[in-house]
Amino acid sequence: IMILFILLKNSEMMKNYSFNIRLSKLKEIGDSAFQGCKRLTSIDIPDSVTTIGPTAFAYMGSLIIDCQAPSKPEGWHDRWVYQQQVRWGVNQ
């Protein structure tokens, strides 16, 4: 995921593309993991994610986040997201 983040955030080659990331079997998303990655348009977060750090999805532009969980799990930081659309209880 780190390589993908660097490409999405910094590459001039990628400036005309939109991306969707589907995370499967992932357990944790770290602090500021995708912060500022404005080319990412949607992300699917499975039930397997038990921890998300602060500002993991901050300053992301028009990102839509679909979560399998019916509501924010206890292990997700209160500031894990910043002004993005989050849809809870989305079946993957």
N, C-alpha and C positions, 0 to 999 in steps of 0.2 A: 504494500500500500504506500510506503514511503516513496518509492520510485514514481508511482502514479501521481502522488501529490506534487512532487517536484515538476513533473511534466505539465500538469494541469495549471499550476500556479505561475510557472515561469516561462514556458515555451512559447515563442512567437508562432511556431508552426501550429500550435493548438488553438490559436485565438479565434478561429472561425467555427469551432466545433462545440457541441454540447455533449455531456457525458451522463450516464446513469451507472451507478455502482451498486451491485448486489452483493452483500456481505453474507456469506454462509459459514456457519460454525465459528464465527468470531465471538470471542469472550469479552474483549475490552477495547475501547476506543480511548486513546490517551488525550491528555491535555492539549488543546489547540491543534488536534490531529489534522483537521481540514480547514482550519481558520484561514479566511481570505481566498479560498479556492473558488473563485467566482464562476468558473466554467462548469462546475459540477451542477447539474440541474435537478437531479433527484437521487435519493439514496434509500434503500430498503434495509431496515435494521431488524434482524431476526430476534426471536425470543432468547437465543443463546447469549446475547450481549447483556452482561450483568453489571458492567461498569462503564460509565462514560465520564471523562474528565471535564473540567471547566473549559469553556469556550471552544469545545471540540468542533462546533459548527458555526462559529461567529463570523460575521462579515462575509456571508456567502452569496449575496445577491438574491436571486429568485429560487433558491433551493427549496424543494418539496421533500419532506422526510416522512416516509411511511414506516410505522413501527408495528410489529406483530403484537407487542404488549398492549393490553387494554388501557394502561395509564403509565406514567413515569415510574419505572422500577426504583426501589429504594437506593440502589447502588449508583444511580445516575446523579451526577452533580446538579444542583439547582440551576446553575448557569451553564449547562451543557449546550444550550442553543440560544441564539440571539435573533429575534424577529423573523424566524423562518416558519413556514407553514408545517405543522406537525399533524399527521393523521394517525390516530391511535386505533389499535385493533384491526389493522389491515392484514388479511390473510395472504400469506406468501405462496 
